[in-house]
């Protein structure tokens, strides 16, 4: 499971001209779910999202989490994060989880995060437009399989 986390001043996602999710100060998270991902991967990713200390404290150091600053999370499912570009020029998405599997983990992730922070979402399997004001910019990649 992979997540790209961006610290944002604001972000919104629209589909077919209507806004389906928007946040002010917080985190925009793109979530890629792969075949074989399970609750352990999801818990790891959600714990990292909630706990990442990437917001500035009073001294200007990145030392506060999204919870500490009263921020929100905009969570968007994005299977293209599972793309493999090691061969050729066209990404292979063979490792991406099947939609019927991915949607269950995505929805469970929403519920896990909502226990701690306000969460807005995109629309699963929809063509979405995402607009954001990146704050920093600060962008972090989390991969549940690369825990070192």
N, C-alpha and C positions, 0 to 999 in steps of 0.2 A: 504494500500500500504506500502510496506517495501523496504528499501534500506540499503544495507551494503556498507559503504564507506571506502575505504582504501587509505591512503596516500602512493603514490608510487614514486620511482625513475624512473621506466619505467614499462610498461605493454603491452602485446600484446595478441590478440586472433586469433586463427587459426581454420579453419574447413576444413576437407579433405586435410590437408597438405598445405593450402594456408592461408597467413595472411590476415585477413579481417579488422583488426583495430589495431593500435598501437599508443602509446603515450610515451613521455618522462615524465618528472616531472609533477605530477598532481594527479588526483583521479581516481581510479578504482571503479566503482559503479555497484553493482549487484542490479537489480530492480525486485521486486516481485509484481505482480498486482493481486488483489483479486476481487472476485465477489462483485459488489456494489461500487467499487472504481470509482471516477469521477474526473472531472477537478479540484475540490477543493483539493482532495488528491494529484493530480499530481503537482499542483502549490505549495502546501506546501513542497513536497519532493524536487522539483527543486529549490525553494527558499533556502531551507536548504543546499542543495549541493553547490550552488553558494556562500552562505554566511558563511559556516562553517569556523571558524577561527582556523585552525589546522596546519598551516604552521608557522614556526618560524620567528620571527622578528629579528632585529639586536641584541637584548638582549637575544636571545635564548628562548623566550616565545612564546607559540602557540597563535599568535595574528593576523595572516594574512590569507586571503582566497585564494582559487585557482585563483581568478581573480587578487588579489594583487600581486601574485608571477608569473603571466603570464603562469600558468599551463594549462593543458588540462584535459578533462574528457573522459574516456573510459567507455561507458555505455553498459551494458550487461543485457538482459532480462533473468531472472532466476525464473521460476515458483516454484522451490523447496523451495524458501524462504517462501512460503505459506504453507509449510508442517506442519501438526499438529502431534506431537509425544506424546501427553499426554496419549493415550491409546495404549498399545502394543508396538511393536518394529518396525513396518512398518509404515512410515509416511502416513498420509492421505492428499491428495491434493484436497479435495472436495471444499475448499474455493478459490482455484486458479481460476482466471477468464478464461473463454473460450478463446481460441486463437484468434478468430475473434474480440473479445472485447479487449483483452490485446494488440494486435498488434497496434490498433488505439491509445491507450493511450501511448504505448511505443514510437511510431513515433511522437506523439505530444510532449512528453517529450524531445525527441531529438531536436525538433525545438525550444522548450522553452529554453533549455540550450544553443543552438547555437546562441541565441541572445546576449549572454554574453561571452561565452568561446568556444574555439575550442573543438569539440566533435568527437570522433571516436566511432564506435559501433561494436557489435558482429552481428551475423546473427540470426534473430528471428527464433525460433523452430529448430535450427541446433544443432548438437552435436559439442561442441566447446572445445578446449583446451586453457586454460588461463595460461599465464606465467607472473610473476611479480617479481619485486624487491621491497619488502615492505620497506617503509621509516619510521623507528621508532622502532617497528611497531606502527602505529596509525590506529585503526579500530573503526568506529562509526556505530551504528545501528540507523536508523531513521524509525519510524512507524507513519504513518499519523493518525492512530486511537488512539495513545497514546500520545496525545498532552498535557496532564495534565492541 
